Amino acid sequence: MDIERKIGFDKVREMISAECVTGYASCRCREEQISTNREEIARRLKLTDEMRLVCLFEDSFPSDYTDTKPFLLPLKMPSSCIAKEDLVKLRTSLESVRKILNFFQNSQKDLYPNLRRMTEGISYFPEISRRIDVILDKFGEVKDNASPDLQTIRRSIRDKEGSVSRRMMAILKQAQADGIVGEDAMISIHGGRGLIPVSSADKKKIPGLVLDESASGKTSFIEPMEVVELNNKVRELHFEEQREILRILAEFSDFLRPYLPELIECSDYMGEMDFLNAKAKVGIGMKASLPTVNDEGRIVLRQARHPLLEKTLEREDKQIVPLDLQLSREKHILVISGPNAGGKSVCLKTVGLLQYMFQWGLLIPTSEISEMTVFDGMFVDIGDDQSIENDLSTYSSHLVNMKDIVEHCTSSSLVLIDEFGSGTEPAAGGAIAESVLREIDRIGAYAVITTHYTNLKLYANSADGAVNGAMQFDVKNIKPLFKLEIGLPGNSFAFELARKTGLSEPIVKQAEELAGADFVSIERQLRKINRNRRALDEKLARIRTTDKTLEGIIDKYQKELDGIKATKKQILDDARSEAADILKEANRKVEATIKEIRESQADKERTREIRKDLGDFSKKIESDTSDEIDRQIEAKMTQIVERKKREAERKKKRAGAAVRAAGRQSECEPGPVPVSATPDDSPLSPGDKVRVKESDLAGEITMVSGKKVYIAIGSMISIMKTDNVERISNNEFKEAHRNDAPVRSNFDNYALNERRMNFRPEIDIRGMRLNEALPAVQSFMDDALVIGIGKVRILHGKGTGVLREDVRKYVITIPGVAKVEDESYEQGGAGVTVVTFTE
């Protein structure tokens, strides 16, 4: 197809075909077309990605793909017979099918679900394999005991050949004794018959048949008459052997014929697996990954690379510059401009090739968080399609392509146009190009175009559905950087390049004057407008970040308020429970009083005293209960307020220390400052009491090593940077340890060792929501820090990348975390985050 040639997919198809082993897979590679069905594309991609994982991680998966269909189809004819070589291929293919079925049967059911689904309806035929093993040995030769007759024939052949060999040796020795044959002469085998080499002059001295002679004619090779008859008998036995082998194979073919439909289905299955294996191998070679299929009409390319260009640059020991861009229904047209040889066409072809590979069912060389959408058609105008036969000039061919685009493209089409408007007079070409661009924008089609025309840049700058893109240029060194910057129009830098090539300065100056001040002004103003727009976008991004921060703070204080309410409720519940206990005590007191009155038959004075004591007891209960509730609530509220005051005071002290330090630095000459200095300007030393910033953990410094301190927190020793701790007073230290002292005293070495033994340096949060994942990760990281593990892995999957980003934002805030990065490509790439702790 012409579109495949223009975007370079024909070369990718050739790479896949070269990896195919079977004819079925090669045919599939030639005939496979892109799909516009979302489900079909997703199915192809999942199968290819699962096969990629199998190739990377499953050594037990068989890779012997044998083409059996070419000799199975002719066996449908009753008179046909399978060849011995084809029988070897059939055995290899059946063994591969058996291994594949066993692989999926023995693996976890949730692994490779789509590949597993392909095995449904595929059968293994152990009886066929057993019959083949009866006929063939491990070297692929027919066994002697394949049939009784064959065994008898081969025994006779060995006996006759032994007789011939013994008789030939006797004749040779006699000829050597008679001086007819040299002492070093040996029996030669020609055409399966033993011959004695004799000088041509003495050839009549040995009765026999001259069957060959040397190139010089001086040596003749004679078969003695005494063994001619024996050799003929041996030859007849060999013919009989071949007839018996043919009979055995014919008998096996008759046995095989009823199984042909299933065997052909197995052959197609193996061919399909071979095709998937070829796609997976090409994807691995490209370092490709599975993108997300976006149903909202959005293309998000992250770290996209042109696979063919990347391989070319690798051979030259150069690095490719990855491409990042985004298209959506709101911004569906990208107008790329910039200097010649700056990478505009490469960007355009990268988008086209990766989109074609995606809809063909191939993994694409991008980051795993990239997103692709499905288009119902692709329209490409790249290169020169001039034709003498059709009387088409270069520009005429471009106009034919433009006509086809505006007549057939839809809002779900992708349009790729290189050097839009070129090939004719600039004013007319630019006007026609802008008109076509407006129509594409009106239709809503997605488009990536490259151009040098200012009017197209102006349109992209003002149109709601379009955006400019500039290929960056190093003005200082006058060389392209091959990096796309979205939101800015590119400059051709024609005058700068002219100066670099050595064109004389007067000519360049004159050219600038001829271009006119308007041209230079338009370019300058466009860049200024877009710089302002970018600055505005950055401010809006900061505002959004601030909003999120405020939302976080509000959520934090809301949680604290909810905690206070919960605490108050708990205190009231405890108070009510205590009041109930007191009420029971009061009831017992009343009953005891009544009993005392009855038993003592007390007089009125005594009764009055008892009733007064009971009344005093009741009032005391009410007073004590109410006071106790108020006291507990007041104490809790005071504790919360005091904690807030301490946090504010610490922040104030840090800010004051920073101001004082800045003042001293401005007054004094620059000099070395201890990295371990704390807000009171004295370095930390063993024995100091410190608190971990942003937490309530407090401990005592046992050792200072450079920028790190060793802190004893209870029965644990923690290593932290000096910037992450702050000195506290002895009273603050005692207060921090008063509440948790009983807990620390029980946290002994046995418990820590048990915790270390049960800890796994990996957590899987795939499938969790963010509000479920973060607490799990927090607990996991706390355990890792307590145990002192050096590195942990967080499995979050790829998906849309939201879970990955939020987890990483949280992890990098944890004290003691030194580095957060993706796992290696072979171990999961961006689907796994590796966290390294400070040593």
Residue pairs with C-beta under 8 A, 6 or more apart in sequence:
3 9
3 356
3 378
3 380
4 10
4 13
4 356
6 352
6 380
6 382
6 383
7 349
7 352
7 353
7 356
7 380
7 382
7 416
8 306
8 308
8 349
8 353
9 353
9 356
9 357
9 360
11 308
12 282
12 307
12 308
12 353
12 357
12 362
13 29
13 30
15 282
15 285
16 29
16 278
16 279
16 282
16 362
17 26
17 29
17 30
17 278
19 277
19 278
19 281
19 282
20 26
20 28
20 29
20 274
20 275
20 278
21 65
21 66
21 67
21 274
22 65
22 66
22 67
22 69
22 270
22 271
22 274
23 67
23 69
23 70
23 271
24 67
24 69
24 267
24 268
24 270
24 271
24 272
24 274
24 275
25 65
25 271
25 272
25 274
25 275
25 278
28 271
28 272
28 275
29 275
29 278
32 360
32 361
33 360
34 356
34 359
34 360
35 41
35 44
35 359
35 360
35 361
36 359
36 374
36 375
36 376
36 377
37 374
38 293
38 295
38 374
41 293
41 358
41 359
41 361
41 374
42 293
43 114
44 360
44 361
45 290
45 291
45 293
45 358
45 361
45 362
45 363
46 114
46 290
47 114
47 115
47 118
47 276
47 361
48 276
48 279
48 280
48 283
48 361
48 362
48 363
49 290
49 363
50 112
50 113
50 114
50 115
51 115
51 273
51 276
51 277
51 279
51 280
52 280
52 283
52 284
52 288
52 363
53 112
54 61
54 112
54 115
54 280
55 61
55 277
55 280
55 281
55 284
56 284
56 826
57 826
58 103
60 99
60 103
61 99
61 100
61 103
62 95
62 96
62 99
62 100
62 103
63 277
64 92
64 93
64 95
64 96
65 96
65 270
65 271
65 273
65 274
65 277
66 89
66 90
66 92
66 93
66 96
66 270
67 89
67 267
67 271
68 86
68 89
68 90
68 93
68 263
68 266
68 267
68 270
69 264
69 267
69 268
69 271
71 82
71 83
71 86
71 89
71 90
72 90
72 260
72 263
72 264
72 267
73 264
74 80
75 82
75 253
75 256
75 257
75 260
76 257
76 260
78 257
80 253
81 246
81 249
81 250
81 253
82 90
82 249
82 252
82 253
82 256
83 249
84 136
84 140
84 141
84 142
84 245
84 249
85 140
87 132
87 135
87 136
87 249
87 252
88 136
88 140
90 128
90 132
90 263
91 129
91 132
91 133
91 136
93 266
93 267
93 270
94 124
94 125
94 128
94 129
94 132
94 266
95 129
96 270
97 122
97 124
97 266
97 269
97 270
98 124
98 126
98 129
100 119
100 273
101 119
101 122
101 124
104 112
104 115
104 116
104 119
109 116
115 276
118 269
118 272
118 273
119 269
121 265
122 265
122 266
122 269
123 262
123 266
125 259
125 262
125 263
128 256
128 259
128 263
131 252
131 255
132 252
134 143
134 146
135 142
135 143
135 146
135 248
135 249
135 252
136 142
136 143
137 143
142 150
142 245
142 248
144 150
144 151
144 154
144 155
145 151
146 245
146 248
147 244
147 247
147 248
149 244
150 241
150 244
150 245
150 248
153 237
153 240
153 241
153 244
154 241
156 237
157 234
157 237
157 238
157 241
160 230
160 233
160 234
160 237
161 234
163 230
164 194
164 227
164 230
164 231
164 234
165 194
167 224
167 226
167 227
167 230
168 187
168 194
168 196
168 224
168 227
169 187
171 196
171 206
171 224
171 226
171 227
172 181
172 185
172 186
172 187
172 196
175 181
175 185
175 196
175 198
175 205
175 206
176 182
176 183
176 185
178 205
180 198
180 199
180 202
180 205
180 206
181 196
181 197
181 198
185 196
185 197
186 197
187 194
187 195
187 196
188 194
188 195
188 196
188 197
188 221
189 195
190 211
190 212
190 221
191 211
192 235
192 238
193 211
193 223
193 231
194 223
194 227
194 231
195 211
195 212
195 221
195 222
195 223
196 206
196 208
196 221
196 222
196 223
196 224
197 219
197 220
197 221
198 205
198 206
198 219
198 220
198 221
198 222
199 218
199 219
199 220
200 213
200 217
200 218
200 219
200 220
203 210
203 220
203 222
206 222
206 224
207 224
207 225
208 222
208 223
208 224
208 225
208 226
208 228
209 222
209 223
209 225
209 228
210 220
210 221
210 222
211 221
211 222
211 223
212 220
212 221
213 219
213 220
213 221
214 220
223 231
256 263
279 361
279 362
279 363
280 363
282 288
282 362
283 362
283 363
286 305
286 307
286 310
286 363
286 365
287 365
287 825
288 307
288 362
288 363
288 364
288 365
288 366
289 363
289 364
289 365
289 366
289 367
289 368
289 370
289 798
289 829
290 363
290 368
290 798
291 358
291 364
291 366
291 368
291 370
291 371
291 372
292 369
292 370
292 371
292 372
292 798
292 799
292 800
293 371
293 372
293 373
293 374
294 300
294 371
294 372
294 373
295 373
296 328
296 329
296 373
297 328
297 329
297 332
297 373
297 412
298 326
298 327
298 328
298 329
298 371
298 373
299 325
299 326
299 327
299 328
299 351
299 355
299 371
299 372
299 373
299 446
300 326
300 369
300 370
300 371
301 323
301 324
301 325
301 326
301 350
301 351
301 354
301 366
301 370
302 324
302 366
302 367
302 369
302 370
303 322
303 323
303 324
303 366
303 367
303 370
304 322
304 323
304 324
304 325
304 350
304 351
304 354
304 364
304 365
304 366
304 367
304 370
305 320
305 322
305 323
305 350
305 365
305 366
306 320
306 346
306 349
306 350
306 353
306 365
307 353
307 365
308 353
309 320
309 346
310 320
310 365
313 319
313 320
321 343
321 481
321 482
321 483
323 347
323 350
323 351
323 484
324 484
324 486
325 334
325 347
325 351
325 469
325 484
325 486
326 486
327 333
327 334
327 446
327 448
329 444
330 464
330 465
331 465
331 466
331 467
332 441
332 444
332 445
332 446
332 447
332 465
332 466
333 437
333 440
333 441
333 446
333 447
333 448
333 449
333 460
333 463
333 465
333 466
333 467
334 447
334 448
334 449
334 466
334 467
334 469
334 486
335 437
335 449
335 451
335 456
335 457
335 459
335 460
335 466
335 467
335 468
335 469
335 489
336 344
336 347
336 348
336 448
336 449
336 450
336 451
336 469
336 470
336 471
336 484
336 490
337 344
337 450
337 451
337 452
337 456
337 457
337 468
337 469
337 470
337 471
337 489
337 490
337 491
337 492
338 344
338 470
338 471
338 472
338 473
338 480
338 490
338 491
338 492
339 471
339 473
339 480
339 490
339 491
339 492
339 493
339 494
339 497
340 492
340 497
341 480
342 471
342 473
342 480
342 481
342 482
342 490
343 471
343 480
343 482
343 483
343 484
344 418
344 450
344 471
344 490
345 382
345 418
345 419
345 450
346 482
347 448
347 450
347 469
347 471
347 484
348 382
348 416
348 417
348 418
348 448
348 449
348 450
349 382
349 416
351 414
351 416
351 448
352 378
352 380
352 382
352 414
352 416
352 448
354 364
354 365
354 366
354 372
355 372
355 375
355 378
355 414
356 378
357 363
357 364
358 364
358 372
359 374
359 375
364 370
364 372
367 830
368 798
368 801
368 829
368 830
368 831
369 798
369 800
369 801
369 804
369 830
371 800
374 412
375 412
375 413
375 414
375 446
376 410
376 412
376 413
377 408
377 409
377 410
377 412
377 413
377 414
378 413
378 414
378 415
378 416
379 401
379 404
379 405
379 408
379 409
379 413
379 414
379 415
379 416
380 401
380 416
380 417
381 398
381 401
381 402
381 405
381 416
381 417
381 418
382 416
382 417
382 418
383 418
384 394
384 397
385 392
385 394
385 397
385 398
385 400
385 401
386 392
386 393
386 394
386 396
386 397
387 397
392 400
393 423
394 423
395 423
395 424
395 429
398 422
398 423
399 432
401 417
402 432
402 436
405 415
405 417
405 436
405 440
406 436
406 439
406 440
406 443
409 415
409 440
409 443
409 445
410 443
410 444
410 445
411 443
411 444
411 445
412 445
413 445
413 446
414 445
414 446
414 447
414 448
415 440
415 445
415 446
415 447
415 448
415 449
416 447
416 448
416 449
417 447
417 448
417 449
417 450
418 449
418 450
419 450
419 451
419 452
420 433
420 436
420 437
420 449
420 450
420 451
420 453
420 456
421 429
421 430
421 432
421 433
421 434
421 451
421 453
421 456
422 429
422 451
422 452
423 429
426 453
429 453
430 453
430 454
430 455
430 456
431 455
433 451
433 453
433 455
433 456
434 453
434 455
434 456
434 459
437 447
437 449
437 456
437 459
437 466
438 459
440 447
441 463
441 465
441 466
444 465
449 456
451 457
452 492
454 519
454 522
454 523
454 526
457 468
457 489
457 490
457 526
458 522
458 526
459 466
460 466
460 467
460 468
460 489
461 468
461 489
461 526
461 529
461 530
467 486
467 487
468 486
468 487
468 488
468 489
468 490
468 530
469 484
469 485
469 486
469 487
469 488
469 490
470 484
470 485
470 488
470 489
470 490
470 491
471 480
471 481
471 482
471 483
471 484
471 485
471 490
472 480
472 481
472 482
472 483
472 484
472 485
473 479
473 480
473 481
473 490
473 491
473 493
474 480
474 481
475 493
475 496
478 493
478 496
478 497
478 499
478 500
487 530
487 533
487 534
487 537
488 527
488 530
488 531
488 534
489 523
489 526
489 527
489 530
491 523
491 527
495 508
495 511
495 512
498 507
498 508
498 511
499 505
499 508
512 520
560 640
564 636
564 637
564 640
567 636
568 633
568 636
571 629
571 632
571 633
571 636
572 629
574 632
575 625
575 628
575 629
575 632
578 625
578 628
579 621
579 625
582 621
582 624
582 625
583 621
586 617
586 618
586 621
589 614
589 617
590 614
593 610
593 611
593 613
593 614
596 602
596 610
597 606
597 607
597 610
600 606
602 610
650 726
653 679
654 679
654 726
656 679
657 679
657 680
657 681
661 681
674 683
675 706
675 707
675 722
676 683
676 684
676 704
676 706
676 707
676 709
676 722
677 683
677 722
678 684
678 722
678 726
678 727
679 726
679 727
680 727
683 704
684 690
684 701
684 704
684 709
684 722
684 725
684 727
685 701
685 704
686 701
686 702
686 703
686 704
687 700
687 701
688 700
688 701
688 727
689 698
689 699
689 700
689 701
689 727
689 728
689 729
689 730
689 732
689 733
690 698
690 699
690 700
690 701
690 709
690 711
690 725
690 726
690 727
690 728
691 697
691 698
691 725
691 726
691 728
691 732
691 736
692 698
692 699
692 711
692 720
692 724
692 725
692 815
693 724
693 725
693 726
693 815
694 815
695 815
696 736
697 713
697 736
698 713
698 728
698 732
698 733
698 736
698 737
699 711
699 712
699 713
699 714
699 718
700 711
700 712
700 733
701 709
701 710
701 711
701 712
702 710
702 711
702 712
702 717
703 709
703 710
704 710
704 722
707 721
707 722
707 723
708 719
708 720
708 721
708 722
708 838
709 719
709 720
709 721
709 722
709 725
710 717
710 718
710 719
711 717
711 718
711 719
711 720
711 725
714 740
714 744
714 747
715 744
715 747
715 748
715 749
715 752
716 747
716 752
716 786
718 785
718 816
719 816
719 838
719 839
720 815
720 816
720 838
721 815
721 838
724 815
724 816
728 736
737 744
752 786
752 787
755 783
755 786
755 787
756 787
759 783
759 784
759 787
759 789
761 784
761 789
761 791
761 792
761 793
762 792
762 793
762 794
762 795
763 776
763 777
763 780
763 792
763 793
763 794
763 795
764 795
765 772
765 773
765 776
765 777
765 794
765 795
765 796
765 803
765 807
766 795
766 796
766 797
767 797
768 776
768 803
770 802
770 803
770 806
773 796
773 803
773 807
774 806
774 807
774 810
777 794
777 807
777 810
777 811
778 810
780 792
780 794
781 792
781 811
781 814
781 835
784 792
784 835
784 837
785 814
785 816
785 837
789 837
790 836
790 837
790 839
791 834
791 835
791 836
791 837
792 834
792 835
792 837
793 823
793 832
793 833
793 834
793 835
794 807
794 811
794 832
794 833
794 835
795 828
795 831
795 832
796 803
796 804
796 807
796 831
796 832
796 833
797 803
797 804
797 831
798 804
798 829
798 830
798 831
801 830
804 830
804 831
804 833
807 833
808 820
808 833
811 817
811 820
811 833
811 835
812 820
816 837
816 838
817 835
817 836
817 837
817 838
818 836
818 837
818 838
818 839
819 835
819 836
820 833
820 834
820 835
820 836
821 833
821 834
821 836
822 829
822 830
822 832
822 833
822 834
823 829
823 831
823 832
823 833
823 834
